[in-house]
Amino acid sequence: MNTSGLNELEAILAVARHRSFRAAATELNVSTSALSHLVAALEARMGVRLFNRTTRSVSLSEIGAEFVRTVTPALSTIRMALEQAGNSQAAPSGTLRLNTSAGAAKQVMPLLLEFMQRYPQMKVDIVTEGRLVDIVAQGFDAGIRLGDSVAQDMIAVDISPPQRFAVLGSPAYFARRPAPLSPLDLGAHECIRSRMPSGAIYRWEFARHGEAIAVDVQGALTLDNPTLMLQAARAGMGLTYLTEWNAATDLTQGTLVRVLEDWTPAYDKLRLYYPGRRHVPAGLRALIELIREKGF
C-alpha cells in the first residue's frame, strides 16, 4: 500500500502540534530535512502555504489552521482502521499517546510499565501538563485526569483508587508553630499557595460530617509544580496541600507530617478517558483490559 500521502499528513499534524520542524522530526523519527521536504511537497501539490516560517518560528497559516482542524479527526479514523486491520490477529503494537498531569503520571506509571512488559511491541508516549487539552485535536489516543475534569462526551474508565489530599508540613516547621486543628486555623500559618493552570490561586477545600470549607490561604510563596511544593515544605517554608500519592514518599520517610487528616476525605478517582467512537486502537483496548483486571 502506498502510504506517502498519509506520511505527509502525519508530518503536517506533527509540525502543527510542536510548532517546530525539529521537534516534529524527533517525534516521527525522521530527519528535519526529510520532514521539511514532505511538508513542502504537499504544499506544492495543494498550491497553498500551510505554515508561516521564519528562522526562529513556525506557525500555521490561516489556511493551514483550517486544514489541520479538518484533517485531524479524519486521519485519526484512518489510523484506527489500519491498526484494526493490521492487528486483528496479532499482539498490539504501535504507539499509544497519552496526555495527563505530572502527578497523575507518577501514580499510574507502575501500571503503564506493566502494560509495556505485557505488550513489548507497544510504545507509550506520555505528555504531562497541568492544563486540560483537547486530546482529539492534539493527536492523543487518551487522557488521564481526575474524574470531575473529564468531559461528559468522553468514555471514562477508573484507573486508580479514590484520591485524597493532605496538608503537610516539616517537623522543623511544627517545632515553631502548633499544628492546625481546623481549616480555619490555617489563617495563622504560612502556606505554600498553588497556582492552577488557569492562573487562579487554588482555595484549599475541606469537608467533614457534611460541612464543606474552602480556605483562601496566605503565604509568601506561590508555586505551580508539586515537586517544588514538596521541596519548599521540606525546607520548612510553610504548609502545602497535595495529593497523598504526591506525598507518599515523604510521609513514609517522615520528612513531612500530615495534619487535618479528618478534614480530607476521599473524593474522586483518576480516569482514563477517550472519545466515543466505533474503533478503539488495539493498544488502547489492551490497556483498558489491563485496567479492568486491576478492578479499580
C-alpha positions as CSV (number, residue, x, y, z in Angstrom):
1,M,0.0,0.0,0.0
2,N,1.3,3.5,-0.9
3,T,1.2,5.5,2.4
4,S,3.2,8.5,1.2
5,G,0.0,10.7,1.4
6,L,-0.6,9.6,5.0
7,N,3.1,10.3,5.8
8,E,2.6,13.9,4.6
9,L,-0.5,14.4,6.6
10,E,1.2,12.9,9.7
11,A,4.1,15.3,9.1
12,I,1.7,18.3,8.9
13,L,0.0,17.4,12.1
14,A,3.3,16.8,14.0
15,V,4.7,20.2,12.9
16,A,1.4,21.8,13.9
17,R,1.5,20.3,17.3
18,H,5.1,21.2,18.1
19,R,5.3,24.5,16.1
20,S,8.8,23.2,15.3
21,F,10.2,21.1,12.4
22,R,13.0,19.8,14.6
23,A,10.7,18.6,17.4
24,A,8.2,17.1,15.0
25,A,11.1,15.3,13.2
26,T,12.2,13.8,16.5
27,E,8.7,12.6,17.2
28,L,8.4,10.9,13.8
29,N,11.9,9.6,13.9
30,V,13.0,11.2,10.6
31,S,15.5,13.9,9.7
32,T,14.5,17.5,9.8
33,S,15.3,17.9,6.1
34,A,13.2,14.9,5.2
35,L,10.3,16.3,7.2
36,S,10.6,19.7,5.5
37,H,10.6,18.0,2.1
38,L,7.4,16.1,2.9
39,V,5.6,19.3,4.0
40,A,6.9,21.3,1.0
41,A,5.7,18.5,-1.4
42,L,2.2,18.6,0.0
43,E,2.1,22.4,-0.1
44,A,3.3,22.4,-3.7
45,R,0.6,19.9,-4.8
46,M,-2.1,21.9,-3.0
47,G,-0.8,25.2,-4.2
48,V,-1.1,26.8,-0.7
49,R,1.2,27.6,2.2
50,L,0.2,25.7,5.3
51,F,2.9,27.2,7.6
52,N,4.5,30.6,8.0
53,R,8.2,30.0,8.5
54,T,10.9,32.3,9.8
55,T,14.4,31.5,11.0
56,R,13.1,31.4,14.6
57,S,9.5,30.2,14.5
58,V,6.9,28.1,12.7
59,S,3.2,28.9,12.8
60,L,0.1,27.7,10.9
61,S,-1.2,30.0,8.2
62,E,-5.0,30.7,8.2
63,I,-5.5,28.0,5.5
64,G,-3.2,25.7,7.4
65,A,-5.1,26.0,10.7
66,E,-8.4,25.2,8.9
67,F,-6.7,22.2,7.1
68,V,-5.4,20.8,10.4
69,R,-8.9,21.1,12.0
70,T,-10.4,19.2,9.1
71,V,-7.8,16.6,8.7
72,T,-7.2,15.6,12.3
73,P,-10.4,13.6,13.0
74,A,-10.3,12.0,9.5
75,L,-6.7,10.9,9.9
76,S,-7.5,9.5,13.4
77,T,-10.2,7.4,11.8
78,I,-7.8,6.1,9.1
79,R,-5.2,5.3,11.7
80,M,-7.7,3.2,13.7
81,A,-8.9,1.4,10.6
82,L,-5.4,0.5,9.5
83,E,-4.5,-0.6,13.0
84,Q,-7.6,-2.7,13.4
85,A,-6.9,-4.5,10.1
86,G,-3.3,-5.0,10.8
87,N,-3.6,-6.1,14.4
88,S,-6.8,-8.2,14.2
89,Q,-4.8,-11.4,14.6
90,A,-1.6,-10.0,16.2
91,A,-0.4,-8.7,19.6
92,P,-0.9,-4.9,20.0
93,S,1.8,-2.8,18.5
94,G,2.4,0.8,17.6
95,T,2.5,3.9,19.8
96,L,0.0,4.8,22.4
97,R,-0.1,8.6,23.1
98,L,-1.4,9.7,26.5
99,N,-1.9,13.2,28.0
100,T,-2.0,13.6,31.7
101,S,-0.7,15.7,34.6
102,A,2.7,15.1,36.2
103,G,1.2,13.9,39.5
104,A,-1.2,11.5,37.8
105,A,1.6,10.1,35.6
106,K,3.6,9.4,38.7
107,Q,0.7,7.4,40.2
108,V,-0.2,5.3,37.1
109,M,3.4,4.7,36.0
110,P,3.6,1.2,37.6
111,L,0.5,0.2,35.6
112,L,1.9,1.6,32.4
113,L,5.2,-0.2,32.9
114,E,3.3,-3.5,33.5
115,F,1.4,-2.8,30.3
116,M,4.6,-2.4,28.3
117,Q,6.1,-5.6,29.8
118,R,3.0,-7.5,28.8
119,Y,3.0,-6.0,25.3
120,P,6.7,-5.5,24.3
121,Q,5.7,-4.4,20.8
122,M,3.9,-1.3,22.2
123,K,5.5,2.1,22.7
124,V,3.9,4.6,25.1
125,D,4.4,8.4,24.6
126,I,3.3,10.4,27.7
127,V,2.9,14.1,27.7
128,T,2.4,15.8,31.1
129,E,0.9,19.2,31.6
130,G,-1.2,20.9,34.1
131,R,-3.8,22.4,31.7
132,L,-6.5,20.3,30.1
133,V,-6.2,19.9,26.3
134,D,-8.4,18.6,23.5
135,I,-6.9,15.2,23.2
136,V,-8.5,14.6,19.8
137,A,-7.2,17.9,18.3
138,Q,-3.8,17.3,19.8
139,G,-3.5,13.7,18.4
140,F,-3.7,11.8,21.7
141,D,-5.3,8.4,22.0
142,A,-6.4,9.0,25.6
143,G,-6.0,11.2,28.6
144,I,-5.7,10.5,32.3
145,R,-7.3,13.1,34.7
146,L,-9.4,13.3,37.9
147,G,-13.0,12.2,37.1
148,D,-14.6,15.6,37.6
149,S,-12.2,17.0,34.9
150,V,-13.3,14.6,32.2
151,A,-15.8,15.9,29.6
152,Q,-19.2,14.2,29.6
153,D,-18.9,13.2,25.9
154,M,-15.8,11.0,26.7
155,I,-15.8,7.4,27.6
156,A,-14.0,7.0,31.0
157,V,-12.5,4.1,32.9
158,D,-11.4,4.3,36.5
159,I,-7.6,3.9,36.7
160,S,-6.9,4.5,40.4
161,P,-8.5,4.2,43.9
162,P,-10.3,7.3,45.3
163,Q,-7.9,10.3,45.8
164,R,-7.3,12.2,48.9
165,F,-5.4,15.5,49.6
166,A,-3.1,16.0,52.5
167,V,-2.0,19.1,54.4
168,L,1.7,18.7,55.1
169,G,4.5,20.5,56.9
170,S,8.0,19.6,58.0
171,P,8.9,18.6,61.6
172,A,11.0,21.8,61.8
173,Y,8.0,23.9,60.8
174,F,5.8,22.3,63.5
175,A,8.6,22.8,66.1
176,R,8.0,26.5,65.6
177,R,4.2,26.5,65.3
178,P,1.4,24.4,66.7
179,A,-0.4,22.1,64.3
180,P,-3.8,23.4,63.0
181,L,-6.8,21.6,64.4
182,S,-9.3,23.1,62.0
183,P,-9.1,24.6,58.4
184,L,-9.9,27.9,60.0
185,D,-6.6,27.8,61.9
186,L,-4.7,28.0,58.6
187,G,-5.1,31.8,58.8
188,A,-2.3,31.7,61.4
189,H,0.0,29.7,59.3
190,E,2.4,30.3,56.4
191,C,1.1,28.3,53.5
192,I,2.6,27.5,50.1
193,R,0.0,28.6,47.7
194,S,-0.8,26.7,44.5
195,R,-1.4,28.4,41.1
196,M,-3.7,26.4,38.8
197,P,-3.2,26.1,35.0
198,S,-5.8,28.8,34.6
199,G,-3.7,31.2,36.6
200,A,-6.1,31.3,39.5
201,I,-4.9,30.6,43.0
202,Y,-6.3,27.4,44.4
203,R,-8.5,27.6,47.5
204,W,-7.8,24.7,49.8
205,E,-11.0,22.6,50.1
206,F,-12.0,20.6,53.1
207,A,-15.1,18.6,54.2
208,R,-16.1,16.8,57.4
209,H,-19.5,15.5,58.6
210,G,-21.3,17.2,55.8
211,E,-19.6,20.6,56.4
212,A,-17.5,21.9,53.5
213,I,-15.0,24.7,53.8
214,A,-12.8,26.4,51.2
215,V,-9.9,28.5,52.6
216,D,-8.0,31.2,50.7
217,V,-4.7,30.5,52.4
218,Q,-1.9,33.1,52.6
219,G,1.8,32.8,52.2
220,A,4.9,34.3,50.7
221,L,5.5,31.5,48.2
222,T,3.3,30.6,45.3
223,L,4.1,27.6,43.0
224,D,2.6,25.6,40.2
225,N,4.6,22.4,40.5
226,P,4.1,19.6,43.1
227,T,7.8,18.7,43.2
228,L,8.7,22.3,44.0
229,M,5.9,22.5,46.7
230,L,7.3,19.4,48.4
231,Q,10.8,20.8,48.3
232,A,9.7,24.0,49.9
233,A,7.6,22.2,52.5
234,R,10.6,20.0,53.5
235,A,12.7,23.2,53.9
236,G,10.2,24.5,56.4
237,M,8.8,27.3,54.2
238,G,5.2,26.5,55.2
239,L,2.3,24.1,54.8
240,T,1.5,22.6,51.5
241,Y,-1.7,20.9,50.2
242,L,-1.1,18.0,47.8
243,T,-2.5,14.6,46.9
244,E,-1.4,11.6,49.0
245,W,0.3,10.0,46.1
246,N,2.5,13.1,45.6
247,A,3.5,13.0,49.2
248,A,3.7,9.2,49.8
249,T,7.5,9.0,50.0
250,D,7.7,12.0,52.4
251,L,5.0,10.5,54.7
252,T,6.8,7.1,54.7
253,Q,10.2,8.7,55.5
254,G,8.8,11.2,58.0
255,T,10.3,14.2,56.1
256,L,6.7,15.7,56.2
257,V,4.0,15.4,58.8
258,R,0.3,15.3,57.9
259,V,-2.3,17.4,59.7
260,L,-6.1,17.9,59.4
261,E,-6.5,14.4,58.1
262,D,-10.1,14.1,59.3
263,W,-10.9,17.1,57.1
264,T,-9.6,15.5,53.8
265,P,-12.0,12.7,52.8
266,A,-11.6,10.6,49.6
267,Y,-13.3,12.4,46.8
268,D,-12.5,11.1,43.3
269,K,-10.6,8.7,41.1
270,L,-8.3,9.1,38.2
271,R,-9.9,8.1,35.0
272,L,-8.5,7.1,31.6
273,Y,-10.7,8.8,29.0
274,Y,-11.0,8.7,25.2
275,P,-13.5,9.7,22.6
276,G,-16.6,7.6,22.0
277,R,-16.0,6.0,18.6
278,R,-16.6,2.7,16.9
279,H,-12.9,1.6,16.5
280,V,-10.7,1.9,19.5
281,P,-6.9,1.3,18.8
282,A,-5.7,-2.1,19.7
283,G,-3.1,-0.8,22.1
284,L,-5.7,1.3,24.0
285,R,-8.1,-1.7,24.1
286,A,-5.3,-3.7,25.7
287,L,-4.6,-1.1,28.3
288,I,-8.3,-0.9,29.2
289,E,-8.4,-4.6,29.6
290,L,-5.4,-4.4,32.0
291,I,-7.0,-1.6,34.0
292,R,-10.2,-3.7,34.3
293,E,-8.2,-6.6,35.5
294,K,-7.0,-4.5,38.4
295,G,-10.5,-3.7,39.4
296,F,-10.2,0.0,40.3
